[in-house]
Amino acid sequence: MTLPLAAALSELEARLGAEGAAPGVRRVEVRAGELTLELGGALGPRWFRFHAGELRELDPRDDERLPVCTLRRDVVARSEVLAWRPGRRMVLRTPANGRAHIVKAYRAGRAERARANHERVLAASGPQLRPPRLVGFDPQACTLELELLDATRPGIREEDAHLWFGIGYALRRFQERAATRGLEVHDRGREHGVLSELAARTAGVTAMDAGWERAFGRLGETRPVRARRAVVLHRDLHDKQILVSAGQSAWIDFDLLCAGDPLLDAANLTAHLKLRVLQGVQGATESGATACARAFLEGLDRSSGERGRRELRCWQAGTFLRLALVYALRPRWGHLVPSLVDLANRCLDEAG
């Protein structure tokens, strides 16, 4: 029996082959039995839906579940679509008074929370942290309009370690200033639930790595570390969410803001530095990633001692297992899954 992802890729290859184009699938989402495949290319992204054996190309601008597509068709028509999760969210780059802005569009009922999250981060920002300025909010169209920052992603080379120390220090200062009041708490139990749900969706469309469930079982058996005081968490903090300019860190995308263990964000970020080494991108090397991660943790100054080490490794193990599921659905990087599971097991060995 051909699993859904393999069938979708076969159909896609046949269609694009007829067009003289390579598949170039960079992201696959699974929702309610449907696969949405995002392709990259010189002409910009394209999206396809595979359901019940049929492949159909989608146009983000026709997504009527996003109010912006019906109420602000003028904005959508003149904008570049940077990212799209059908029925859930769209990110646009739109011209505004001679300078581009970022417009984030949400489904009904979600924009107010996104605005509140962004304003919470703005209120806690200091000289080390500069999130994008909130330019506009349209509650009817469910959009946030943000300035487009003039900044770049930090490198992952040994000579970039000083930048990562500053990023770690900025995270600590943000955690000390930001108020957790009203935020949901994301703890080990919730993280276990996220992994379980993602694993179920992944297993429904493609073959799972044989060692993933064993490592997941080990993670569930680890002794919990006594919780620290909860802080505000980004909850999806990785190198692509961070920009640097003139000694300041600029962070983006606060949709998952929550409260929880101070080391969760650190674990997610440092695990992604390891991932970039496996991918061989951004000039990342093992020595560079190690130096940058060490400098980041020194700037954060929360992971020292036995308790901090165990706590960090447990969260990192969970991140590697989540990344293994995510990249199992990305054809270009599927070969990395066993290495990610192995990294999770190494973290669990060190967590004790």
ZIRA-V325585 format. One record per residue. N is the residue number from 1. SS is DSSP state (helix for helix, strand for strand, loop for the rest). OMEGA is omega in whole degrees, -180 to 180 (NA if undefined). BURIAL is + if it has 16 or more other C-alpha atoms within 10 Angstrom, else -. Layout:
BEGIN
N;SS;OMEGA;BURIAL, N;SS;OMEGA;BURIAL
END
This chain:
BEGIN
1;loop;179;-, 2;loop;179;-, 3;loop;-173;-, 4;helix;-178;+, 5;helix;179;+, 6;helix;179;-, 7;helix;180;+, 8;helix;-180;+, 9;helix;178;+, 10;helix;178;-, 11;helix;-179;+, 12;helix;180;+, 13;helix;179;+, 14;helix;-179;-, 15;helix;-177;-, 16;helix;175;-, 17;helix;178;-, 18;helix;178;-, 19;helix;-177;-, 20;loop;-178;-, 21;loop;175;-, 22;loop;-178;+, 23;loop;177;+, 24;loop;-180;+, 25;strand;-179;+, 26;strand;179;+, 27;strand;176;+, 28;strand;176;+, 29;strand;179;+, 30;strand;179;+, 31;strand;174;-, 32;loop;176;-, 33;loop;179;-, 34;strand;173;+, 35;strand;172;+, 36;strand;-177;+, 37;strand;178;+, 38;strand;180;+, 39;strand;173;+, 40;loop;179;-, 41;loop;-177;-, 42;loop;-178;-, 43;loop;179;-, 44;loop;-175;-, 45;loop;172;+, 46;strand;-178;+, 47;strand;178;+, 48;strand;175;+, 49;strand;177;+, 50;strand;-179;+, 51;strand;179;-, 52;loop;176;-, 53;loop;-178;-, 54;strand;179;-, 55;strand;-179;+, 56;strand;177;-, 57;strand;-177;-, 58;strand;172;+, 59;loop;-179;-, 60;helix;-176;+, 61;helix;179;+, 62;helix;-176;-, 63;loop;-176;+, 64;loop;176;-, 65;loop;175;-, 66;strand;-176;+, 67;loop;-178;+, 68;helix;-177;+, 69;helix;178;+, 70;helix;-177;-, 71;helix;-178;-, 72;loop;-179;-, 73;helix;179;-, 74;helix;179;-, 75;helix;-179;+, 76;helix;-176;+, 77;helix;-176;-, 78;loop;-175;-, 79;loop;173;+, 80;strand;179;+, 81;strand;-180;+, 82;strand;-178;-, 83;strand;-179;-, 84;strand;171;+, 85;strand;-170;-, 86;loop;178;+, 87;loop;-173;-, 88;loop;-174;-, 89;strand;175;+, 90;strand;176;+, 91;strand;-177;+, 92;strand;168;+, 93;strand;-173;+, 94;strand;177;+, 95;strand;-180;-, 96;strand;178;-, 97;loop;177;-, 98;loop;179;-, 99;strand;-176;-, 100;strand;171;+, 101;strand;174;+, 102;strand;175;+, 103;strand;176;+, 104;strand;-177;+, 105;strand;-175;+, 106;strand;172;+, 107;strand;-176;+, 108;loop;177;+, 109;loop;-176;-, 110;loop;-174;+, 111;helix;-178;+, 112;helix;178;+, 113;helix;179;-, 114;helix;178;+, 115;helix;-180;+, 116;helix;178;-, 117;helix;-178;+, 118;helix;180;+, 119;helix;176;+, 120;helix;180;+, 121;helix;178;+, 122;helix;-178;+, 123;helix;-177;-, 124;helix;-178;+, 125;loop;180;+, 126;loop;-178;-, 127;loop;-179;-, 128;loop;-173;+, 129;strand;180;+, 130;loop;175;+, 131;loop;179;+, 132;loop;177;+, 133;loop;178;-, 134;strand;-175;-, 135;strand;-177;-, 136;strand;178;-, 137;strand;180;+, 138;strand;-176;-, 139;loop;179;+, 140;loop;179;-, 141;loop;179;+, 142;loop;-179;+, 143;strand;166;+, 144;strand;175;+, 145;strand;-174;+, 146;strand;175;+, 147;strand;175;+, 148;loop;-173;-, 149;loop;175;+, 150;loop;-175;-, 151;loop;-177;-, 152;strand;176;-, 153;loop;177;-, 154;loop;176;+, 155;loop;-180;+, 156;loop;177;+, 157;loop;-179;+, 158;helix;-179;+, 159;helix;178;-, 160;helix;-174;+, 161;helix;-178;+, 162;helix;177;-, 163;helix;-177;+, 164;helix;172;+, 165;helix;179;+, 166;helix;178;+, 167;helix;177;+, 168;helix;179;+, 169;helix;178;+, 170;helix;178;+, 171;helix;179;+, 172;helix;-179;+, 173;helix;177;+, 174;helix;179;+, 175;helix;180;+, 176;helix;-175;-, 177;helix;-170;+, 178;loop;-180;+, 179;loop;-179;+, 180;loop;-174;+, 181;loop;177;-, 182;loop;-180;-, 183;loop;174;-, 184;loop;178;-, 185;strand;177;+, 186;strand;-178;+, 187;loop;-178;-, 188;helix;179;+, 189;helix;179;-, 190;helix;178;-, 191;helix;177;-, 192;helix;179;-, 193;helix;178;-, 194;helix;180;-, 195;helix;-180;+, 196;helix;-179;-, 197;helix;180;-, 198;helix;179;-, 199;helix;180;+, 200;helix;179;-, 201;helix;-178;+, 202;helix;-178;+, 203;helix;-180;-, 204;loop;-175;-, 205;loop;-179;+, 206;loop;-180;+, 207;loop;180;-, 208;loop;173;+, 209;loop;-174;-, 210;loop;-177;-, 211;loop;-174;-, 212;helix;-177;+, 213;helix;178;-, 214;helix;179;-, 215;helix;179;+, 216;helix;176;+, 217;helix;177;-, 218;helix;-180;-, 219;helix;180;+, 220;helix;-179;-, 221;helix;-179;-, 222;loop;-180;-, 223;loop;-180;-, 224;loop;176;-, 225;loop;180;-, 226;loop;-173;-, 227;loop;172;-, 228;loop;175;-, 229;loop;-179;-, 230;loop;176;+, 231;strand;176;+, 232;strand;-179;+, 233;strand;171;+, 234;loop;177;+, 235;loop;171;+, 236;loop;-174;+, 237;loop;174;+, 238;loop;-171;+, 239;helix;-179;+, 240;helix;177;-, 241;helix;-175;-, 242;strand;174;+, 243;strand;179;+, 244;strand;178;+, 245;strand;175;-, 246;loop;176;-, 247;loop;178;-, 248;strand;172;+, 249;strand;175;+, 250;strand;-179;+, 251;strand;-178;+, 252;loop;170;+, 253;loop;-177;+, 254;loop;-175;+, 255;loop;-177;+, 256;loop;-177;-, 257;loop;-179;+, 258;strand;177;+, 259;strand;179;+, 260;strand;-176;+, 261;loop;-179;+, 262;loop;-176;+, 263;loop;-179;+, 264;helix;179;+, 265;helix;179;+, 266;helix;-180;+, 267;helix;-179;+, 268;helix;-178;+, 269;helix;-177;+, 270;helix;175;+, 271;helix;179;+, 272;helix;176;+, 273;helix;175;+, 274;helix;178;+, 275;helix;-179;+, 276;helix;176;+, 277;helix;178;+, 278;helix;-180;+, 279;helix;-177;-, 280;loop;-179;-, 281;loop;177;-, 282;loop;-180;-, 283;loop;-176;-, 284;loop;174;+, 285;loop;180;+, 286;helix;-179;+, 287;helix;179;-, 288;helix;179;+, 289;helix;179;+, 290;helix;-180;+, 291;helix;-179;+, 292;helix;179;+, 293;helix;180;+, 294;helix;180;+, 295;helix;178;+, 296;helix;-178;+, 297;helix;175;+, 298;helix;178;+, 299;helix;179;+, 300;helix;175;+, 301;loop;177;-, 302;loop;-171;+, 303;loop;-179;+, 304;loop;178;-, 305;helix;-177;-, 306;helix;-178;-, 307;helix;-180;-, 308;helix;-180;-, 309;helix;-180;+, 310;helix;-179;+, 311;helix;-179;+, 312;helix;-177;+, 313;helix;178;+, 314;helix;179;+, 315;helix;178;+, 316;helix;178;+, 317;helix;178;+, 318;helix;178;+, 319;helix;-180;+, 320;helix;178;+, 321;helix;177;+, 322;helix;178;+, 323;helix;177;+, 324;helix;178;+, 325;helix;-180;+, 326;helix;-175;+, 327;helix;170;+, 328;helix;-180;+, 329;loop;179;+, 330;loop;-171;+, 331;helix;-177;+, 332;helix;-172;-, 333;helix;-178;-, 334;helix;-179;-, 335;helix;-180;-, 336;helix;-173;+, 337;helix;179;+, 338;helix;179;+, 339;helix;178;-, 340;helix;176;+, 341;helix;178;+, 342;helix;178;+, 343;helix;177;+, 344;helix;180;+, 345;helix;177;+, 346;helix;177;-, 347;helix;179;+, 348;helix;176;+, 349;helix;-178;-, 350;helix;179;-, 351;helix;176;+, 352;loop;NA;-
END
